[in-house]
Structures are given as structure tokens and as C-alpha cells.
Amino acid sequence: MQGYIGKDSQLIYNDSKGNVSIRNIRVMAVGKARFMAYCYKAQSVHTFRKSGVVDLEVSTYGKATG
């Protein structure tokens, strides 16, 4: 996860209510169980649980917008 810091990435995420979403993010900081990222869709910083990550890939299209 440390390798994603500062990179635009696409995240498939399963939240605590079981909702799955695809988000375009920029990882800012990584902790033991959670990480902080700027979410382009929400236009704000969010904290995500590592256990909720279904897939995470560096974006190949530059800054994501949605």
C-alpha cells in the first residue's frame, strides 16, 4: 500500500454497510488498518479501511475525475 502514496489510483471498495463502489483517489497516508486518500468524486479526503479494498490499481490515464 505504501507504493500508492501520491499516485492517482482506482479503488474498488466495499464499505461497512456492504455497498461496493468504484472510486478514483490519490492515496495520502497509510496506517496499519486504514489509509487516507483524496476522493475525486467526493472532492474531499476520506479514510478507508484496508479490509474493504477489493482492488486497487494505479491509474494509467492521469488524474481521474469521477
N, CA, C, O and CB atoms as a CASP TS submission, in Angstrom:
PFRMAT TS
TARGET T0000
AUTHOR 0000-0000-0000
METHOD Language model
MODEL 1
PARENT N/A
ATOM      1  N   MET     1       0.830  -1.198   0.000  1.00  0.00           N
ATOM      2  CA  MET     1       0.000   0.000   0.000  1.00  0.00           C
ATOM      3  C   MET     1       0.872   1.259   0.000  1.00  0.00           C
ATOM      4  O   MET     1       0.479   2.280  -0.565  1.00  0.00           O
ATOM      5  CB  MET     1      -0.943   0.000   1.217  1.00  0.00           C
ATOM      6  N   GLN     2       2.043   1.197   0.624  1.00  0.00           N
ATOM      7  CA  GLN     2       2.926   2.366   0.681  1.00  0.00           C
ATOM      8  C   GLN     2       3.293   2.867  -0.715  1.00  0.00           C
ATOM      9  O   GLN     2       3.487   4.067  -0.912  1.00  0.00           O
ATOM     10  CB  GLN     2       4.196   2.029   1.461  1.00  0.00           C
ATOM     11  N   GLY     3       3.389   1.956  -1.680  1.00  0.00           N
ATOM     12  CA  GLY     3       3.766   2.312  -3.037  1.00  0.00           C
ATOM     13  C   GLY     3       2.729   3.146  -3.775  1.00  0.00           C
ATOM     14  O   GLY     3       3.020   3.687  -4.842  1.00  0.00           O
ATOM     15  N   TYR     4       1.521   3.260  -3.225  1.00  0.00           N
ATOM     16  CA  TYR     4       0.449   4.036  -3.851  1.00  0.00           C
ATOM     17  C   TYR     4       0.425   5.496  -3.389  1.00  0.00           C
ATOM     18  O   TYR     4      -0.283   6.311  -3.980  1.00  0.00           O
ATOM     19  CB  TYR     4      -0.888   3.390  -3.556  1.00  0.00           C
ATOM     20  N   ILE     5       1.174   5.835  -2.359  1.00  0.00           N
ATOM     21  CA  ILE     5       1.148   7.197  -1.816  1.00  0.00           C
ATOM     22  C   ILE     5       1.536   8.193  -2.897  1.00  0.00           C
ATOM     23  O   ILE     5       2.575   8.052  -3.542  1.00  0.00           O
ATOM     24  CB  ILE     5       2.096   7.326  -0.599  1.00  0.00           C
ATOM     25  N   GLY     6       0.687   9.207  -3.090  1.00  0.00           N
ATOM     26  CA  GLY     6       0.938  10.271  -4.056  1.00  0.00           C
ATOM     27  C   GLY     6       0.548   9.936  -5.483  1.00  0.00           C
ATOM     28  O   GLY     6       0.749  10.753  -6.382  1.00  0.00           O
ATOM     29  N   LYS     7      -0.005   8.749  -5.710  1.00  0.00           N
ATOM     30  CA  LYS     7      -0.363   8.340  -7.070  1.00  0.00           C
ATOM     31  C   LYS     7      -1.877   8.309  -7.251  1.00  0.00           C
ATOM     32  O   LYS     7      -2.616   7.916  -6.348  1.00  0.00           O
ATOM     33  CB  LYS     7       0.233   6.963  -7.389  1.00  0.00           C
ATOM     34  N   ASP     8      -2.327   8.728  -8.431  1.00  0.00           N
ATOM     35  CA  ASP     8      -3.738   8.610  -8.777  1.00  0.00           C
ATOM     36  C   ASP     8      -4.032   7.136  -9.016  1.00  0.00           C
ATOM     37  O   ASP     8      -3.321   6.466  -9.766  1.00  0.00           O
ATOM     38  CB  ASP     8      -4.101   9.478 -10.037  1.00  0.00           C
ATOM     39  N   SER     9      -5.077   6.639  -8.377  1.00  0.00           N
ATOM     40  CA  SER     9      -5.398   5.221  -8.428  1.00  0.00           C
ATOM     41  C   SER     9      -6.894   5.017  -8.521  1.00  0.00           C
ATOM     42  O   SER     9      -7.680   5.907  -8.197  1.00  0.00           O
ATOM     43  CB  SER     9      -4.842   4.500  -7.209  1.00  0.00           C
ATOM     44  N   GLN    10      -7.279   3.827  -8.971  1.00  0.00           N
ATOM     45  CA  GLN    10      -8.693   3.462  -8.990  1.00  0.00           C
ATOM     46  C   GLN    10      -8.909   2.384  -7.937  1.00  0.00           C
ATOM     47  O   GLN    10      -8.172   1.400  -7.873  1.00  0.00           O
ATOM     48  CB  GLN    10      -9.143   2.969 -10.413  1.00  0.00           C
ATOM     49  N   LEU    11      -9.930   2.587  -7.117  1.00  0.00           N
ATOM     50  CA  LEU    11     -10.221   1.735  -5.978  1.00  0.00           C
ATOM     51  C   LEU    11     -11.596   1.106  -6.141  1.00  0.00           C
ATOM     52  O   LEU    11     -12.568   1.802  -6.433  1.00  0.00           O
ATOM     53  CB  LEU    11     -10.141   2.530  -4.667  1.00  0.00           C
ATOM     54  N   ILE    12     -11.683  -0.196  -5.955  1.00  0.00           N
ATOM     55  CA  ILE    12     -12.981  -0.855  -5.805  1.00  0.00           C
ATOM     56  C   ILE    12     -13.094  -1.137  -4.318  1.00  0.00           C
ATOM     57  O   ILE    12     -12.243  -1.813  -3.740  1.00  0.00           O
ATOM     58  CB  ILE    12     -13.112  -2.191  -6.693  1.00  0.00           C
ATOM     59  N   TYR    13     -14.148  -0.618  -3.700  1.00  0.00           N
ATOM     60  CA  TYR    13     -14.242  -0.597  -2.245  1.00  0.00           C
ATOM     61  C   TYR    13     -15.585  -1.123  -1.766  1.00  0.00           C
ATOM     62  O   TYR    13     -16.632  -0.782  -2.317  1.00  0.00           O
ATOM     63  CB  TYR    13     -14.021   0.813  -1.724  1.00  0.00           C
ATOM     64  N   ASN    14     -15.543  -1.952  -0.741  1.00  0.00           N
ATOM     65  CA  ASN    14     -16.729  -2.497  -0.099  1.00  0.00           C
ATOM     66  C   ASN    14     -16.825  -1.852   1.289  1.00  0.00           C
ATOM     67  O   ASN    14     -16.036  -2.174   2.177  1.00  0.00           O
ATOM     68  CB  ASN    14     -16.669  -4.079  -0.009  1.00  0.00           C
ATOM     69  N   ASP    15     -17.794  -0.939   1.476  1.00  0.00           N
ATOM     70  CA  ASP    15     -17.879  -0.218   2.747  1.00  0.00           C
ATOM     71  C   ASP    15     -18.488  -1.082   3.851  1.00  0.00           C
ATOM     72  O   ASP    15     -18.875  -2.225   3.607  1.00  0.00           O
ATOM     73  CB  ASP    15     -18.703   1.055   2.573  1.00  0.00           C
ATOM     74  N   SER    16     -18.570  -0.538   5.054  1.00  0.00           N
ATOM     75  CA  SER    16     -19.038  -1.292   6.217  1.00  0.00           C
ATOM     76  C   SER    16     -20.506  -1.702   6.118  1.00  0.00           C
ATOM     77  O   SER    16     -20.953  -2.570   6.867  1.00  0.00           O
ATOM     78  CB  SER    16     -18.831  -0.476   7.466  1.00  0.00           C
ATOM     79  N   LYS    17     -21.262  -1.089   5.203  1.00  0.00           N
ATOM     80  CA  LYS    17     -22.669  -1.446   5.003  1.00  0.00           C
ATOM     81  C   LYS    17     -22.847  -2.439   3.864  1.00  0.00           C
ATOM     82  O   LYS    17     -23.971  -2.833   3.553  1.00  0.00           O
ATOM     83  CB  LYS    17     -23.493  -0.201   4.728  1.00  0.00           C
ATOM     84  N   GLY    18     -21.740  -2.848   3.238  1.00  0.00           N
ATOM     85  CA  GLY    18     -21.795  -3.809   2.155  1.00  0.00           C
ATOM     86  C   GLY    18     -21.974  -3.189   0.780  1.00  0.00           C
ATOM     87  O   GLY    18     -22.157  -3.915  -0.197  1.00  0.00           O
ATOM     88  N   ASN    19     -21.926  -1.865   0.678  1.00  0.00           N
ATOM     89  CA  ASN    19     -22.042  -1.184  -0.612  1.00  0.00           C
ATOM     90  C   ASN    19     -20.696  -1.198  -1.332  1.00  0.00           C
ATOM     91  O   ASN    19     -19.667  -0.856  -0.747  1.00  0.00           O
ATOM     92  CB  ASN    19     -22.540   0.272  -0.423  1.00  0.00           C
ATOM     93  N   VAL    20     -20.711  -1.590  -2.586  1.00  0.00           N
ATOM     94  CA  VAL    20     -19.487  -1.618  -3.386  1.00  0.00           C
ATOM     95  C   VAL    20     -19.471  -0.393  -4.293  1.00  0.00           C
ATOM     96  O   VAL    20     -20.474  -0.075  -4.932  1.00  0.00           O
ATOM     97  CB  VAL    20     -19.386  -2.936  -4.223  1.00  0.00           C
ATOM     98  N   SER    21     -18.329   0.295  -4.350  1.00  0.00           N
ATOM     99  CA  SER    21     -18.206   1.462  -5.219  1.00  0.00           C
ATOM    100  C   SER    21     -16.834   1.471  -5.877  1.00  0.00           C
ATOM    101  O   SER    21     -15.876   0.873  -5.387  1.00  0.00           O
ATOM    102  CB  SER    21     -18.436   2.768  -4.424  1.00  0.00           C
ATOM    103  N   ILE    22     -16.777   2.165  -6.994  1.00  0.00           N
ATOM    104  CA  ILE    22     -15.505   2.384  -7.685  1.00  0.00           C
ATOM    105  C   ILE    22     -15.168   3.859  -7.501  1.00  0.00           C
ATOM    106  O   ILE    22     -15.977   4.734  -7.809  1.00  0.00           O
ATOM    107  CB  ILE    22     -15.583   1.984  -9.227  1.00  0.00           C
ATOM    108  N   ARG    23     -13.978   4.123  -7.000  1.00  0.00           N
ATOM    109  CA  ARG    23     -13.571   5.499  -6.728  1.00  0.00           C
ATOM    110  C   ARG    23     -12.203   5.770  -7.325  1.00  0.00           C
ATOM    111  O   ARG    23     -11.332   4.901  -7.353  1.00  0.00           O
ATOM    112  CB  ARG    23     -13.557   5.775  -5.217  1.00  0.00           C
ATOM    113  N   ASN    24     -12.039   6.967  -7.792  1.00  0.00           N
ATOM    114  CA  ASN    24     -10.742   7.445  -8.255  1.00  0.00           C
ATOM    115  C   ASN    24     -10.167   8.283  -7.134  1.00  0.00           C
ATOM    116  O   ASN    24     -10.782   9.252  -6.690  1.00  0.00           O
ATOM    117  CB  ASN    24     -10.855   8.266  -9.597  1.00  0.00           C
ATOM    118  N   ILE    25      -8.987   7.906  -6.679  1.00  0.00           N
ATOM    119  CA  ILE    25      -8.410   8.504  -5.476  1.00  0.00           C
ATOM    120  C   ILE    25      -6.937   8.832  -5.675  1.00  0.00           C
ATOM    121  O   ILE    25      -6.315   8.424  -6.655  1.00  0.00           O
ATOM    122  CB  ILE    25      -8.581   7.567  -4.283  1.00  0.00           C
ATOM    123  N   ARG    26      -6.397   9.582  -4.714  1.00  0.00           N
ATOM    124  CA  ARG    26      -4.953   9.784  -4.574  1.00  0.00           C
ATOM    125  C   ARG    26      -4.630   9.457  -3.116  1.00  0.00           C
ATOM    126  O   ARG    26      -5.057  10.170  -2.208  1.00  0.00           O
ATOM    127  CB  ARG    26      -4.506  11.276  -4.970  1.00  0.00           C
ATOM    128  N   VAL    27      -3.879   8.385  -2.896  1.00  0.00           N
ATOM    129  CA  VAL    27      -3.522   7.950  -1.551  1.00  0.00           C
ATOM    130  C   VAL    27      -2.598   8.989  -0.917  1.00  0.00           C
ATOM    131  O   VAL    27      -1.624   9.432  -1.526  1.00  0.00           O
ATOM    132  CB  VAL    27      -2.844   6.548  -1.580  1.00  0.00           C
ATOM    133  N   MET    28      -2.926   9.367   0.318  1.00  0.00           N
ATOM    134  CA  MET    28      -2.159  10.400   1.019  1.00  0.00           C
ATOM    135  C   MET    28      -1.317   9.844   2.169  1.00  0.00           C
ATOM    136  O   MET    28      -0.176  10.261   2.366  1.00  0.00           O
ATOM    137  CB  MET    28      -3.098  11.458   1.552  1.00  0.00           C
ATOM    138  N   ALA    29      -1.883   8.906   2.921  1.00  0.00           N
ATOM    139  CA  ALA    29      -1.188   8.341   4.079  1.00  0.00           C
ATOM    140  C   ALA    29      -1.715   6.938   4.331  1.00  0.00           C
ATOM    141  O   ALA    29      -2.881   6.640   4.073  1.00  0.00           O
ATOM    142  CB  ALA    29      -1.373   9.235   5.342  1.00  0.00           C
ATOM    143  N   VAL    30      -0.838   6.082   4.838  1.00  0.00           N
ATOM    144  CA  VAL    30      -1.202   4.691   5.074  1.00  0.00           C
ATOM    145  C   VAL    30      -0.889   4.330   6.523  1.00  0.00           C
ATOM    146  O   VAL    30       0.215   4.571   7.011  1.00  0.00           O
ATOM    147  CB  VAL    30      -0.452   3.745   4.094  1.00  0.00           C
ATOM    148  N   GLY    31      -1.879   3.749   7.202  1.00  0.00           N
ATOM    149  CA  GLY    31      -1.702   3.268   8.565  1.00  0.00           C
ATOM    150  C   GLY    31      -1.790   1.758   8.604  1.00  0.00           C
ATOM    151  O   GLY    31      -1.769   1.095   7.567  1.00  0.00           O
ATOM    152  N   LYS    32      -1.887   1.221   9.806  1.00  0.00           N
ATOM    153  CA  LYS    32      -1.918  -0.230   9.977  1.00  0.00           C
ATOM    154  C   LYS    32      -3.182  -0.857   9.394  1.00  0.00           C
ATOM    155  O   LYS    32      -3.098  -1.853   8.676  1.00  0.00           O
ATOM    156  CB  LYS    32      -1.809  -0.578  11.447  1.00  0.00           C
ATOM    157  N   ALA    33      -4.356  -0.286   9.693  1.00  0.00           N
ATOM    158  CA  ALA    33      -5.628  -0.871   9.246  1.00  0.00           C
ATOM    159  C   ALA    33      -6.404   0.036   8.302  1.00  0.00           C
ATOM    160  O   ALA    33      -7.381  -0.398   7.692  1.00  0.00           O
ATOM    161  CB  ALA    33      -6.489  -1.196  10.438  1.00  0.00           C
ATOM    162  N   ARG    34      -5.984   1.282   8.176  1.00  0.00           N
ATOM    163  CA  ARG    34      -6.715   2.258   7.360  1.00  0.00           C
ATOM    164  C   ARG    34      -5.736   3.096   6.549  1.00  0.00           C
ATOM    165  O   ARG    34      -4.533   3.111   6.808  1.00  0.00           O
ATOM    166  CB  ARG    34      -7.597   3.169   8.248  1.00  0.00           C
ATOM    167  N   PHE    35      -6.291   3.798   5.553  1.00  0.00           N
ATOM    168  CA  PHE    35      -5.482   4.751   4.810  1.00  0.00           C
ATOM    169  C   PHE    35      -6.343   5.954   4.452  1.00  0.00           C
ATOM    170  O   PHE    35      -7.565   5.855   4.348  1.00  0.00           O
ATOM    171  CB  PHE    35      -4.879   4.100   3.537  1.00  0.00           C
ATOM    172  N   MET    36      -5.682   7.091   4.265  1.00  0.00           N
ATOM    173  CA  MET    36      -6.365   8.322   3.882  1.00  0.00           C
ATOM    174  C   MET    36      -6.085   8.598   2.423  1.00  0.00           C
ATOM    175  O   MET    36      -4.967   8.416   1.943  1.00  0.00           O
ATOM    176  CB  MET    36      -5.920   9.515   4.763  1.00  0.00           C
ATOM    177  N   ALA    37      -7.134   9.047   1.713  1.00  0.00           N
ATOM    178  CA  ALA    37      -6.982   9.352   0.300  1.00  0.00           C
ATOM    179  C   ALA    37      -7.921  10.479  -0.086  1.00  0.00           C
ATOM    180  O   ALA    37      -9.009  10.623   0.472  1.00  0.00           O
ATOM    181  CB  ALA    37      -7.247   8.108  -0.561  1.00  0.00           C
ATOM    182  N   TYR    38      -7.482  11.275  -1.050  1.00  0.00           N
ATOM    183  CA  TYR    38      -8.365  12.276  -1.634  1.00  0.00           C
ATOM    184  C   TYR    38      -9.242  11.558  -2.640  1.00  0.00           C
ATOM    185  O   TYR    38      -8.735  10.866  -3.523  1.00  0.00           O
ATOM    186  CB  TYR    38      -7.560  13.452  -2.303  1.00  0.00           C
ATOM    187  N   CYS    39     -10.565  11.715  -2.516  1.00  0.00           N
ATOM    188  CA  CYS    39     -11.516  11.098  -3.432  1.00  0.00           C
ATOM    189  C   CYS    39     -11.957  12.170  -4.429  1.00  0.00           C
ATOM    190  O   CYS    39     -12.534  13.185  -4.041  1.00  0.00           O
ATOM    191  CB  CYS    39     -12.748  10.486  -2.661  1.00  0.00           C
ATOM    192  N   TYR    40     -11.684  11.939  -5.711  1.00  0.00           N
ATOM    193  CA  TYR    40     -12.029  12.927  -6.734  1.00  0.00           C
ATOM    194  C   TYR    40     -13.539  13.084  -6.893  1.00  0.00           C
ATOM    195  O   TYR    40     -14.012  14.188  -7.166  1.00  0.00           O
ATOM    196  CB  TYR    40     -11.411  12.535  -8.066  1.00  0.00           C
ATOM    197  N   LYS    41     -14.302  12.012  -6.729  1.00  0.00           N
ATOM    198  CA  LYS    41     -15.757  12.087  -6.864  1.00  0.00           C
ATOM    199  C   LYS    41     -16.373  12.951  -5.770  1.00  0.00           C
ATOM    200  O   LYS    41     -17.203  13.816  -6.049  1.00  0.00           O
ATOM    201  CB  LYS    41     -16.367  10.686  -6.825  1.00  0.00           C
ATOM    202  N   ALA    42     -15.961  12.715  -4.520  1.00  0.00           N
ATOM    203  CA  ALA    42     -16.498  13.473  -3.384  1.00  0.00           C
ATOM    204  C   ALA    42     -15.793  14.818  -3.210  1.00  0.00           C
ATOM    205  O   ALA    42     -16.280  15.685  -2.484  1.00  0.00           O
ATOM    206  CB  ALA    42     -16.370  12.656  -2.100  1.00  0.00           C
ATOM    207  N   GLN    43     -14.670  14.991  -3.862  1.00  0.00           N
ATOM    208  CA  GLN    43     -13.837  16.187  -3.749  1.00  0.00           C
ATOM    209  C   GLN    43     -13.477  16.490  -2.298  1.00  0.00           C
ATOM    210  O   GLN    43     -13.539  17.632  -1.842  1.00  0.00           O
ATOM    211  CB  GLN    43     -14.550  17.382  -4.367  1.00  0.00           C
ATOM    212  N   SER    44     -13.098  15.425  -1.590  1.00  0.00           N
ATOM    213  CA  SER    44     -12.683  15.569  -0.194  1.00  0.00           C
ATOM    214  C   SER    44     -11.827  14.375   0.223  1.00  0.00           C
ATOM    215  O   SER    44     -11.743  13.374  -0.489  1.00  0.00           O
ATOM    216  CB  SER    44     -13.916  15.701   0.734  1.00  0.00           C
ATOM    217  N   VAL    45     -11.199  14.498   1.380  1.00  0.00           N
ATOM    218  CA  VAL    45     -10.363  13.437   1.917  1.00  0.00           C
ATOM    219  C   VAL    45     -11.236  12.440   2.667  1.00  0.00           C
ATOM    220  O   VAL    45     -12.105  12.827   3.449  1.00  0.00           O
ATOM    221  CB  VAL    45      -9.264  14.011   2.842  1.00  0.00           C
ATOM    222  N   HIS    46     -11.000  11.157   2.425  1.00  0.00           N
ATOM    223  CA  HIS    46     -11.738  10.092   3.090  1.00  0.00           C
ATOM    224  C   HIS    46     -10.754   9.125   3.743  1.00  0.00           C
ATOM    225  O   HIS    46      -9.613   8.985   3.303  1.00  0.00           O
ATOM    226  CB  HIS    46     -12.659   9.348   2.088  1.00  0.00           C
ATOM    227  N   THR    47     -11.221   8.463   4.801  1.00  0.00           N
ATOM    228  CA  THR    47     -10.459   7.386   5.417  1.00  0.00           C
ATOM    229  C   THR    47     -11.104   6.073   5.002  1.00  0.00           C
ATOM    230  O   THR    47     -12.312   5.891   5.152  1.00  0.00           O
ATOM    231  CB  THR    47     -10.410   7.533   6.977  1.00  0.00           C
ATOM    232  N   PHE    48     -10.302   5.167   4.485  1.00  0.00           N
ATOM    233  CA  PHE    48     -10.784   3.871   4.013  1.00  0.00           C
ATOM    234  C   PHE    48     -10.181   2.759   4.861  1.00  0.00           C
ATOM    235  O   PHE    48      -9.033   2.859   5.294  1.00  0.00           O
ATOM    236  CB  PHE    48     -10.438   3.664   2.518  1.00  0.00           C
ATOM    237  N   ARG    49     -10.951   1.703   5.098  1.00  0.00           N
ATOM    238  CA  ARG    49     -10.440   0.516   5.777  1.00  0.00           C
ATOM    239  C   ARG    49      -9.709  -0.345   4.749  1.00  0.00           C
ATOM    240  O   ARG    49     -10.228  -0.584   3.659  1.00  0.00           O
ATOM    241  CB  ARG    49     -11.597  -0.288   6.469  1.00  0.00           C
ATOM    242  N   LYS    50      -8.525  -0.803   5.086  1.00  0.00           N
ATOM    243  CA  LYS    50      -7.792  -1.683   4.176  1.00  0.00           C
ATOM    244  C   LYS    50      -8.599  -2.956   3.904  1.00  0.00           C
ATOM    245  O   LYS    50      -8.559  -3.495   2.798  1.00  0.00           O
ATOM    246  CB  LYS    50      -6.405  -2.038   4.763  1.00  0.00           C
ATOM    247  N   SER    51      -9.326  -3.431   4.910  1.00  0.00           N
ATOM    248  CA  SER    51     -10.097  -4.668   4.754  1.00  0.00           C
ATOM    249  C   SER    51     -11.250  -4.506   3.761  1.00  0.00           C
ATOM    250  O   SER    51     -11.788  -5.505   3.285  1.00  0.00           O
ATOM    251  CB  SER    51     -10.643  -5.118   6.106  1.00  0.00           C
ATOM    252  N   GLY    52     -11.637  -3.274   3.441  1.00  0.00           N
ATOM    253  CA  GLY    52     -12.709  -3.016   2.493  1.00  0.00           C
ATOM    254  C   GLY    52     -12.250  -2.930   1.050  1.00  0.00           C
ATOM    255  O   GLY    52     -13.076  -2.832   0.142  1.00  0.00           O
ATOM    256  N   VAL    53     -10.941  -2.965   0.825  1.00  0.00           N
ATOM    257  CA  VAL    53     -10.403  -2.847  -0.532  1.00  0.00           C
ATOM    258  C   VAL    53     -10.587  -4.170  -1.273  1.00  0.00           C
ATOM    259  O   VAL    53     -10.080  -5.210  -0.853  1.00  0.00           O
ATOM    260  CB  VAL    53      -8.900  -2.441  -0.500  1.00  0.00           C
ATOM    261  N   VAL    54     -11.316  -4.109  -2.376  1.00  0.00           N
ATOM    262  CA  VAL    54     -11.486  -5.271  -3.251  1.00  0.00           C
ATOM    263  C   VAL    54     -10.350  -5.283  -4.273  1.00  0.00           C
ATOM    264  O   VAL    54      -9.773  -6.332  -4.557  1.00  0.00           O
ATOM    265  CB  VAL    54     -12.881  -5.244  -3.965  1.00  0.00           C
ATOM    266  N   ASP    55     -10.033  -4.104  -4.824  1.00  0.00           N
ATOM    267  CA  ASP    55      -8.953  -3.976  -5.796  1.00  0.00           C
ATOM    268  C   ASP    55      -8.456  -2.541  -5.787  1.00  0.00           C
ATOM    269  O   ASP    55      -9.234  -1.612  -5.572  1.00  0.00           O
ATOM    270  CB  ASP    55      -9.421  -4.393  -7.221  1.00  0.00           C
ATOM    271  N   LEU    56      -7.179  -2.361  -6.017  1.00  0.00           N
ATOM    272  CA  LEU    56      -6.575  -1.033  -6.083  1.00  0.00           C
ATOM    273  C   LEU    56      -5.495  -1.078  -7.148  1.00  0.00           C
ATOM    274  O   LEU    56      -4.588  -1.908  -7.090  1.00  0.00           O
ATOM    275  CB  LEU    56      -5.991  -0.587  -4.693  1.00  0.00           C
ATOM    276  N   GLU    57      -5.596  -0.174  -8.127  1.00  0.00           N
ATOM    277  CA  GLU    57      -4.619  -0.117  -9.212  1.00  0.00           C
ATOM    278  C   GLU    57      -4.245   1.334  -9.489  1.00  0.00           C
ATOM    279  O   GLU    57      -5.083   2.231  -9.395  1.00  0.00           O
ATOM    280  CB  GLU    57      -5.175  -0.791 -10.493  1.00  0.00           C
ATOM    281  N   VAL    58      -2.980   1.552  -9.830  1.00  0.00           N
ATOM    282  CA  VAL    58      -2.542   2.886 -10.235  1.00  0.00           C
ATOM    283  C   VAL    58      -3.248   3.228 -11.543  1.00  0.00           C
ATOM    284  O   VAL    58      -3.308   2.406 -12.457  1.00  0.00           O
ATOM    285  CB  VAL    58      -0.975   2.958 -10.393  1.00  0.00           C
ATOM    286  N   SER    59      -3.777   4.440 -11.625  1.00  0.00           N
ATOM    287  CA  SER    59      -4.470   4.887 -12.820  1.00  0.00           C
ATOM    288  C   SER    59      -3.474   5.091 -13.954  1.00  0.00           C
ATOM    289  O   SER    59      -2.412   5.682 -13.764  1.00  0.00           O
ATOM    290  CB  SER    59      -5.248   6.184 -12.544  1.00  0.00           C
ATOM    291  N   THR    60      -3.831   4.592 -15.135  1.00  0.00           N
ATOM    292  CA  THR    60      -2.964   4.758 -16.301  1.00  0.00           C
ATOM    293  C   THR    60      -3.380   5.944 -17.160  1.00  0.00           C
ATOM    294  O   THR    60      -2.769   6.204 -18.196  1.00  0.00           O
ATOM    295  CB  THR    60      -2.969   3.494 -17.137  1.00  0.00           C
ATOM    296  N   TYR    61      -4.419   6.667 -16.737  1.00  0.00           N
ATOM    297  CA  TYR    61      -4.954   7.763 -17.531  1.00  0.00           C
ATOM    298  C   TYR    61      -4.709   9.120 -16.895  1.00  0.00           C
ATOM    299  O   TYR    61      -5.403  10.076 -17.238  1.00  0.00           O
ATOM    300  CB  TYR    61      -6.424   7.568 -17.746  1.00  0.00           C
ATOM    301  N   GLY    62      -3.763   9.245 -15.993  1.00  0.00           N
ATOM    302  CA  GLY    62      -3.516  10.522 -15.349  1.00  0.00           C
ATOM    303  C   GLY    62      -4.553  10.779 -14.287  1.00  0.00           C
ATOM    304  O   GLY    62      -5.170   9.844 -13.779  1.00  0.00           O
ATOM    305  N   LYS    63      -4.754  12.044 -13.942  1.00  0.00           N
ATOM    306  CA  LYS    63      -5.676  12.388 -12.865  1.00  0.00           C
ATOM    307  C   LYS    63      -7.089  11.968 -13.213  1.00  0.00           C
ATOM    308  O   LYS    63      -7.637  12.369 -14.239  1.00  0.00           O
ATOM    309  CB  LYS    63      -5.629  13.885 -12.574  1.00  0.00           C
ATOM    310  N   ALA    64      -7.665  11.161 -12.353  1.00  0.00           N
ATOM    311  CA  ALA    64      -9.039  10.690 -12.545  1.00  0.00           C
ATOM    312  C   ALA    64     -10.020  11.769 -12.129  1.00  0.00           C
ATOM    313  O   ALA    64      -9.712  12.605 -11.279  1.00  0.00           O
ATOM    314  CB  ALA    64      -9.295   9.397 -11.746  1.00  0.00           C
ATOM    315  N   THR    65     -11.194  11.752 -12.724  1.00  0.00           N
ATOM    316  CA  THR    65     -12.146  12.835 -12.444  1.00  0.00           C
ATOM    317  C   THR    65     -13.469  12.350 -11.873  1.00  0.00           C
ATOM    318  O   THR    65     -14.313  13.186 -11.547  1.00  0.00           O
ATOM    319  CB  THR    65     -12.410  13.611 -13.698  1.00  0.00           C
ATOM    320  N   GLY    66     -13.696  11.070 -11.735  1.00  0.00           N
ATOM    321  CA  GLY    66     -15.004  10.634 -11.258  1.00  0.00           C
ATOM    322  C   GLY    66     -14.972   9.463 -10.386  1.00  0.00           C
ATOM    323  O   GLY    66     -16.019   9.008  -9.925  1.00  0.00           O
TER
END
